[in-house]
Amino acid sequence: MDKLGALSMFVAAAEQGSFSRAAELLGKTPSALTKAVGHLERELGALLFERSTRRIVLTEVGRLYLDTARQVLQRLHEAGEEIDQLQHGLHGSLRLTAPLAFGRAFLDEVCAGFLAEYPQLRLRVDLCDDFVDLVEAGYDLALREGPSDLPGLIARVVGKNRIYLCASPDYLARNPQPLTPQTMEQHDWLMYAHPALGREGWWVEQDGRRICLPHPRRVRLESDNYDLLLANAVAGLGVLHTPQWSVAPLLAQGRLVRVMEEYRIDPDAFGADILAVYPSHRRATGKVQAFIDYLQRFLGERGFA
């Protein structure tokens, strides 16, 4: 019997919880699925399903075998896809997820340029600040900030997450007192509220001397939406603690001004790097590597590497 065909029928039966539903899904007869599963069980010397007249339920052996069967079928599918793309060029779809702020800051341009360079590829981009399990959700790639040491994932640094303090020219004209560690409480602040960010303060360094600046108490606006805070910084409402990649165009246009430039601000809980993260079993996928290479080149050209 065709082993791969039997594995496909076993996985379908396990996922559907029924030989008849799996057979309908695959265009097979229920007896063909029963025969295929029986062949696997004889080969293993153990039952994969507990059967009754109403339903089938995976045994402990079946649950273990299901994980392996899925991996085998997935690897073969990916290998076939890679071989096809080696022969005919990169094509098909690439699904990725990234933080909301990446979209406006640079990902919109990255996607446009990447699709122009690879006209046979399609992108599905989901912007979300929640943590996403890549394998479970079916993503090829995620863009993230901060450390990524989860098992089964590969993280590649594609850019730097340098932190600036910025305010608009209008705000600084109305509040001419220079911003220093000693004058922080004389200024209005826009604060990003996120569970990953502590409340103890920011570490900064100047001429080799490190100090911790407490979070300011004079907060005019606090939000869990970074884009809202950035818009209010441009509107002149206060000082914003922000990544360089987010404000570089606004600084170049003169809509924001960097303050406390002589201090290097330590990366916050989001970490020092922009990362491209993907499942380890997709390390050789050409379209994933192509997107990462394009993104890294794009960020480097804009001084974010």
Secondary structure, DSSP 8 states (H G I E B T S, - for coil): --HHHHHHHHHHHHHHT-HHHHHHHHT--HHHHHHHHHHHHHHHTS-SEEE-SS-EEE-HHHHHHHHHHHHHHHHHHHHHHHHHHHHH-S-EEEEEEE-HHHIIIIIHHHHHHHHHH-TTEEEEEEE-SS---HHHHT-SEEEEES----TTEEEEEEEE--EEEEE-HHHHHH--S---TTSGGGS-EEEE--TTS-SS-EEEEETTEEEEE---S-EEEEES-HHHHHHHHHTTS-EEEEEHHHHHHHHHHTSSEEESTTSEE---TT-SEEEEEEEGGGTT-HHHHHHHHHHHHHHHHTT--
